[in-house]
């Protein structure tokens, strides 16, 4: 299991390691509001708040229980 500290930013590749879905699925979730919105740092750099992604994962795990 991979350990991630809170705070900071995650790129798409890092998210897809934590949430093993296809690129298109991740972006469909973003567009539909099912996944946290990304932050556009520049034209070619998109990141997510590590805190918001971890909170989303924890909520999904809680739903599964």
C-alpha positions in Angstrom: 0.0 0.0 0.0 1.3 3.4 -0.9 1.5 6.1 1.8 0.7 9.7 1.0 1.1 12.6 3.3 -1.6 15.3 3.4 -1.0 18.7 1.7 0.5 19.3 -1.7 -0.5 18.6 -5.3 -1.0 15.5 -7.4 -0.6 15.1 -11.1 -2.9 12.8 -13.1 -0.4 9.9 -13.3 -0.2 9.9 -9.5 -4.0 9.9 -9.1 -4.4 7.0 -11.6 -2.0 5.0 -9.4 -4.3 5.6 -6.4 -7.6 5.4 -8.3 -7.0 2.7 -10.9 -9.4 3.8 -13.6 -8.9 4.9 -17.2 -7.9 8.4 -18.1 -11.3 8.9 -19.7 -13.2 7.7 -16.7 -11.3 10.1 -14.4 -12.2 13.1 -16.7 -15.8 11.9 -17.0 -16.0 11.9 -13.2 -14.5 15.4 -13.1 -17.0 16.8 -15.7 -19.9 15.2 -13.9 -18.8 16.5 -10.4 -18.1 12.9 -9.1 -14.4 13.7 -8.6 -12.7 16.8 -7.2 -12.1 19.6 -9.8 -8.5 20.1 -10.9 -6.4 23.2 -10.6 -5.0 24.5 -13.9 -1.4 25.8 -13.1 -0.6 26.6 -16.7 -1.8 25.6 -20.2 -0.1 22.2 -20.0 0.0 21.6 -16.2 -3.1 20.4 -14.4 -3.0 19.3 -10.7 -5.4 18.2 -7.9 -5.2 19.1 -4.3 -3.8 16.0 -2.5 -6.1 16.8 0.4 -9.3 16.8 -1.8 -8.3 13.6 -3.6 -7.5 11.8 -0.3 -10.8 13.0 1.2 -12.6 11.6 -1.9 -10.9 8.2 -1.5 -11.8 8.1 2.2 -15.4 8.9 1.4 -15.6 6.2 -1.2 -14.1 3.7 1.2 -16.6 4.7 3.9 -19.5 4.2 1.4 -18.2 0.6 0.7 -18.4 -0.4 4.3 
